[in-house]
């Protein structure tokens, strides 16, 4: 009689940073390591998920009742575009996006320096670092640190994320 193979254990995720300062340092390093057109996603902790429309569910689909809402964790996608870092913060349903932000949360996103999407931006809030002429090749550490602080402030001010459960960095 042969023994049944034992399934491989699930990989244990590496522990994340324990403080906002360490989280910002990890984000700065990840951003500065991005290749041209490379990206990474920074997601809120799962406790901040809300029911939102799925990607690709347009207005007609919603009107016809075909877009069931599913849990969605708010996130930002950071993309290296030449000498800039372009940030995409999940857009508000009220502005054509996917996430059910309240009016107060939309105001907090805008106050954090994000711009409401325009016709050419898609459905997400957007932001660039640096927001002016780059002072060097892709992304000097000072600009990467400004981006990390801004993202941390957005998670704290809009969602109330705390040291107890920091956002997660993911690369595609």
C-alpha contacts under 8 A as a table, 3 or more apart, distances in Angstrom:
res1	aa1	res2	aa2	distance
16	X	23	X	7.69
16	X	166	X	7.98
16	X	168	X	7.40
17	X	20	X	7.61
17	X	22	X	5.39
17	X	23	X	5.10
17	X	26	X	7.51
17	X	166	X	7.68
18	X	22	X	6.61
18	X	23	X	7.16
18	X	163	X	6.87
18	X	164	X	7.89
18	X	166	X	7.62
19	X	22	X	5.24
19	X	23	X	6.07
19	X	163	X	5.67
19	X	166	X	7.78
20	X	23	X	4.85
20	X	24	X	6.03
20	X	152	X	7.45
20	X	163	X	6.40
20	X	166	X	7.44
21	X	24	X	5.16
21	X	25	X	6.29
22	X	25	X	4.99
22	X	26	X	6.21
23	X	26	X	5.13
23	X	27	X	6.20
23	X	166	X	7.60
24	X	27	X	5.02
24	X	28	X	6.06
24	X	145	X	7.19
24	X	148	X	5.34
24	X	149	X	6.61
24	X	152	X	7.36
25	X	28	X	5.13
25	X	29	X	6.30
25	X	145	X	7.79
25	X	148	X	7.97
26	X	29	X	5.22
26	X	30	X	6.18
27	X	30	X	5.03
27	X	31	X	6.01
27	X	148	X	6.12
27	X	169	X	7.31
28	X	31	X	5.24
28	X	32	X	6.12
28	X	141	X	7.21
28	X	144	X	5.36
28	X	145	X	5.81
28	X	148	X	6.22
29	X	32	X	5.27
29	X	33	X	6.22
30	X	33	X	5.21
30	X	34	X	6.58
31	X	34	X	5.40
31	X	40	X	7.77
31	X	78	X	7.83
31	X	144	X	6.81
32	X	138	X	7.49
32	X	139	X	6.23
32	X	140	X	7.81
32	X	141	X	7.42
32	X	144	X	6.95
34	X	37	X	7.78
34	X	38	X	5.29
34	X	39	X	6.60
34	X	80	X	6.52
35	X	38	X	4.91
35	X	80	X	7.07
36	X	80	X	5.75
36	X	81	X	6.57
36	X	82	X	6.52
37	X	79	X	6.16
37	X	80	X	4.92
37	X	81	X	5.58
37	X	82	X	7.51
38	X	79	X	5.78
38	X	80	X	5.58
39	X	77	X	6.80
39	X	78	X	5.38
39	X	79	X	4.28
39	X	80	X	6.33
39	X	171	X	6.71
39	X	172	X	7.11
40	X	77	X	5.79
40	X	78	X	5.41
40	X	79	X	6.77
40	X	169	X	7.11
40	X	170	X	5.70
40	X	171	X	4.40
40	X	172	X	6.27
41	X	75	X	6.75
41	X	76	X	5.70
41	X	77	X	4.45
41	X	78	X	6.25
41	X	169	X	5.91
41	X	170	X	5.02
41	X	171	X	6.06
41	X	172	X	7.50
42	X	75	X	5.49
42	X	76	X	5.22
42	X	77	X	6.39
42	X	78	X	7.88
42	X	167	X	6.32
42	X	168	X	5.49
42	X	169	X	4.58
42	X	170	X	6.15
43	X	73	X	6.60
43	X	74	X	6.09
43	X	75	X	4.18
43	X	76	X	6.48
43	X	167	X	5.36
43	X	168	X	5.14
43	X	169	X	6.56
43	X	170	X	7.67
44	X	48	X	6.41
44	X	49	X	7.93
44	X	73	X	6.06
44	X	74	X	5.64
44	X	75	X	5.87
44	X	155	X	7.16
44	X	161	X	7.59
44	X	166	X	7.24
44	X	167	X	4.52
44	X	168	X	6.46
45	X	48	X	5.92
45	X	49	X	7.77
45	X	73	X	7.32
45	X	161	X	7.76
45	X	165	X	6.23
45	X	166	X	6.46
45	X	167	X	5.41
45	X	168	X	6.87
46	X	49	X	5.51
46	X	73	X	6.14
48	X	73	X	6.11
48	X	74	X	7.16
48	X	159	X	7.25
49	X	71	X	5.72
49	X	72	X	5.05
49	X	73	X	4.12
49	X	74	X	6.62
50	X	70	X	7.72
50	X	71	X	5.13
50	X	72	X	5.45
50	X	73	X	6.61
50	X	99	X	7.76
50	X	100	X	7.47
51	X	69	X	5.29
51	X	70	X	4.85
51	X	71	X	4.29
51	X	72	X	5.98
51	X	99	X	7.94
51	X	100	X	7.69
52	X	69	X	4.74
52	X	70	X	5.41
52	X	71	X	6.09
52	X	72	X	5.88
52	X	98	X	5.92
52	X	99	X	5.37
52	X	100	X	6.32
53	X	57	X	6.64
53	X	67	X	6.23
53	X	68	X	6.41
53	X	69	X	4.48
53	X	70	X	6.28
53	X	98	X	5.49
53	X	99	X	7.24
54	X	57	X	5.80
54	X	67	X	6.87
54	X	68	X	7.45
54	X	69	X	6.45
54	X	70	X	6.58
54	X	98	X	7.08
55	X	98	X	7.23
57	X	61	X	5.77
57	X	62	X	6.66
57	X	67	X	5.94
58	X	61	X	5.38
58	X	62	X	6.37
59	X	62	X	5.13
59	X	63	X	6.15
60	X	63	X	5.03
60	X	64	X	6.17
61	X	64	X	5.20
61	X	65	X	6.32
61	X	66	X	5.21
61	X	67	X	5.94
62	X	65	X	5.09
62	X	66	X	5.75
62	X	67	X	5.15
63	X	66	X	7.61
65	X	68	X	7.37
72	X	99	X	7.61
74	X	89	X	7.87
74	X	90	X	6.20
74	X	99	X	7.45
75	X	89	X	6.16
75	X	90	X	5.96
76	X	87	X	6.58
76	X	88	X	5.33
76	X	89	X	4.39
76	X	90	X	6.27
77	X	87	X	5.78
77	X	88	X	5.07
77	X	89	X	6.65
78	X	85	X	6.54
78	X	86	X	5.69
78	X	87	X	4.59
78	X	88	X	6.41
79	X	85	X	5.65
79	X	86	X	5.16
79	X	87	X	6.48
80	X	83	X	7.30
80	X	84	X	6.04
80	X	85	X	4.75
80	X	86	X	6.36
81	X	84	X	5.23
81	X	85	X	5.94
81	X	86	X	6.62
82	X	138	X	6.95
83	X	134	X	6.43
83	X	136	X	7.74
83	X	137	X	5.81
83	X	138	X	4.25
83	X	139	X	6.27
84	X	128	X	6.59
84	X	129	X	5.68
84	X	130	X	6.20
84	X	134	X	7.12
84	X	138	X	6.34
84	X	139	X	6.54
85	X	128	X	5.64
85	X	129	X	5.09
85	X	130	X	7.18
85	X	139	X	7.29
86	X	126	X	7.13
86	X	127	X	5.85
86	X	128	X	4.57
86	X	129	X	6.55
87	X	126	X	5.46
87	X	127	X	4.99
87	X	128	X	6.05
88	X	124	X	5.69
88	X	125	X	5.64
88	X	126	X	4.77
88	X	127	X	6.78
89	X	114	X	7.85
89	X	124	X	5.58
89	X	125	X	4.99
89	X	126	X	6.30
90	X	97	X	7.10
90	X	98	X	7.05
90	X	99	X	6.54
90	X	123	X	7.74
90	X	124	X	4.98
90	X	125	X	6.42
91	X	95	X	7.03
91	X	96	X	7.17
91	X	97	X	4.16
91	X	98	X	5.83
91	X	99	X	5.92
91	X	117	X	7.76
91	X	123	X	5.39
91	X	124	X	3.83
91	X	125	X	5.48
92	X	95	X	5.27
92	X	96	X	6.37
92	X	97	X	4.52
92	X	98	X	5.88
92	X	99	X	4.90
92	X	100	X	5.85
92	X	101	X	5.44
92	X	106	X	7.28
92	X	123	X	7.76
92	X	124	X	7.34
93	X	96	X	4.98
93	X	97	X	4.45
93	X	98	X	5.13
93	X	99	X	5.39
93	X	100	X	5.41
93	X	101	X	6.99
94	X	97	X	7.04
94	X	100	X	7.63
94	X	101	X	7.84
95	X	116	X	7.91
95	X	117	X	7.75
95	X	123	X	7.29
96	X	123	X	5.79
97	X	123	X	4.68
97	X	124	X	6.16
98	X	123	X	7.77
101	X	104	X	7.98
101	X	105	X	5.75
101	X	106	X	6.19
102	X	105	X	5.10
102	X	106	X	6.24
103	X	106	X	5.08
103	X	107	X	6.23
104	X	107	X	5.06
104	X	108	X	6.25
105	X	108	X	4.90
105	X	109	X	6.17
105	X	158	X	5.58
105	X	159	X	7.94
106	X	109	X	5.06
106	X	110	X	6.25
107	X	110	X	5.16
107	X	111	X	6.03
108	X	111	X	4.90
108	X	112	X	6.11
108	X	154	X	7.84
108	X	157	X	6.81
108	X	158	X	5.73
109	X	112	X	5.11
109	X	113	X	6.91
109	X	114	X	5.95
109	X	154	X	6.57
109	X	158	X	6.43
110	X	113	X	5.37
110	X	114	X	4.96
110	X	115	X	6.08
110	X	116	X	7.21
111	X	114	X	7.22
112	X	150	X	7.00
112	X	153	X	7.23
112	X	154	X	6.00
113	X	127	X	7.25
113	X	150	X	7.93
114	X	125	X	5.88
114	X	126	X	5.55
114	X	127	X	5.25
115	X	125	X	5.36
115	X	126	X	5.23
115	X	127	X	6.24
116	X	124	X	7.36
116	X	125	X	4.91
116	X	126	X	6.78
117	X	120	X	7.77
117	X	121	X	5.39
117	X	122	X	6.28
117	X	123	X	5.76
117	X	124	X	5.69
117	X	125	X	5.13
117	X	126	X	6.50
118	X	121	X	5.25
118	X	122	X	6.96
118	X	123	X	7.94
119	X	122	X	6.46
121	X	124	X	7.11
121	X	126	X	7.41
127	X	131	X	7.76
128	X	131	X	5.19
129	X	132	X	7.68
129	X	143	X	6.40
129	X	144	X	7.52
129	X	146	X	7.81
129	X	147	X	6.32
130	X	133	X	6.96
130	X	134	X	6.09
130	X	139	X	7.95
130	X	143	X	5.98
134	X	137	X	7.27
134	X	138	X	7.80
134	X	139	X	7.78
135	X	140	X	7.51
136	X	139	X	7.09
136	X	140	X	6.39
137	X	140	X	6.89
139	X	143	X	6.11
139	X	144	X	6.02
140	X	143	X	5.48
140	X	144	X	6.33
141	X	144	X	4.96
141	X	145	X	6.03
142	X	145	X	5.11
142	X	146	X	6.31
143	X	146	X	5.00
143	X	147	X	6.28
144	X	147	X	5.08
144	X	148	X	6.22
145	X	148	X	4.99
145	X	149	X	6.11
146	X	149	X	5.22
146	X	150	X	6.12
147	X	150	X	5.09
147	X	151	X	6.14
148	X	151	X	5.17
148	X	152	X	6.09
149	X	152	X	5.07
149	X	153	X	6.03
150	X	153	X	5.07
150	X	154	X	6.15
151	X	154	X	5.03
151	X	155	X	6.36
152	X	155	X	5.24
152	X	156	X	6.20
153	X	156	X	5.04
153	X	157	X	5.75
154	X	157	X	5.26
154	X	158	X	5.58
154	X	159	X	7.56
155	X	158	X	5.62
155	X	159	X	5.36
155	X	160	X	6.53
155	X	161	X	5.69
155	X	167	X	7.71
156	X	159	X	5.65
156	X	160	X	4.48
156	X	161	X	4.68
156	X	162	X	6.59
157	X	160	X	5.65
157	X	161	X	7.81
161	X	165	X	6.83
161	X	166	X	6.57
161	X	167	X	7.68
162	X	165	X	5.91
162	X	166	X	6.30
163	X	166	X	5.71
